[in-house]
Amino acid sequence: MALQSLLVFLLVAGCFVYAAWTLMPQVARRVLIDALLRLPLPEAGRAALQKSLSTSGGCHCSGCDHAQPKAGGVKAAAPQVLVFHPRKRP
């Protein structure tokens, strides 16, 4: 029974850490990575943290402020028509 409880605890703790890391804001992640890199870690762990530190935003596009301007200048885009198709009834 103790082994089963230990396995469940480790599984739940791992899921908690993964969810917290995924939902954590990027600024908080960077602060945490900086703190972890000060610790004596194995080279593989250090390399993974360095890689996480060097990546950009969630979509890996370097942020919306770096987006290329749209063709045609600053003009507003022409409105697009939405077409809703009714469901086919059986």
C-alpha positions in Angstrom: 0.0 0.0 0.0 2.9 2.4 0.8 4.5 1.8 -2.6 1.1 2.5 -4.4 0.7 5.7 -2.4 4.2 6.8 -3.2 3.6 6.2 -7.0 0.4 8.1 -6.9 2.1 11.0 -5.1 4.9 11.1 -7.6 2.5 11.0 -10.5 0.3 13.8 -9.1 3.3 15.9 -8.2 4.7 15.5 -11.7 1.4 16.5 -13.3 1.2 19.5 -11.0 4.7 20.7 -11.9 3.9 20.2 -15.6 0.7 22.2 -15.4 2.2 24.9 -13.3 5.1 25.3 -15.8 2.9 25.3 -18.8 0.4 27.9 -17.4 3.1 30.1 -15.8 3.7 33.5 -17.4 6.9 33.7 -19.4 8.4 36.3 -17.1 8.0 34.0 -14.1 9.5 31.1 -16.0 12.5 33.2 -16.9 13.0 34.2 -13.3 12.7 30.6 -12.2 15.1 29.4 -14.9 17.7 32.0 -13.9 17.4 30.8 -10.3 17.8 27.2 -11.3 20.8 27.9 -13.5 22.7 29.2 -10.4 22.4 25.7 -8.9 25.0 23.0 -9.7 23.0 21.0 -12.3 24.1 18.2 -14.6 25.0 19.3 -18.1 21.9 17.8 -19.7 19.6 19.7 -17.3 21.6 22.9 -17.8 21.3 22.6 -21.6 17.5 22.0 -21.4 17.1 25.1 -19.2 19.3 27.2 -21.5 17.2 26.1 -24.4 14.0 27.1 -22.6 15.5 30.4 -21.7 16.4 31.2 -25.3 13.0 30.5 -26.8 10.6 33.3 -27.6 6.9 33.5 -27.0 4.4 30.6 -27.1 4.1 30.6 -30.8 7.8 31.0 -31.4 7.3 34.1 -33.6 9.3 36.6 -31.5 6.1 38.4 -30.5 3.4 40.4 -32.4 5.5 43.6 -32.2 8.0 42.0 -34.6 5.4 41.0 -37.2 6.0 42.0 -40.8 3.7 44.8 -42.1 0.9 43.7 -44.3 1.1 44.3 -48.0 -0.6 47.5 -49.1 0.6 49.7 -46.2 -1.4 50.9 -43.3 -4.8 50.8 -45.0 -7.5 48.9 -43.3 -8.3 45.5 -44.8 -11.5 45.2 -46.8 -14.2 43.6 -44.8 -14.7 39.9 -45.5 -18.2 38.4 -45.9 -19.1 35.5 -43.6 -21.3 32.9 -45.2 -23.2 30.6 -42.9 -24.5 27.4 -44.4 -27.6 25.8 -42.8 -27.3 22.3 -41.6 -28.8 19.5 -43.7 -31.7 18.0 -42.0 -32.1 14.2 -42.2 
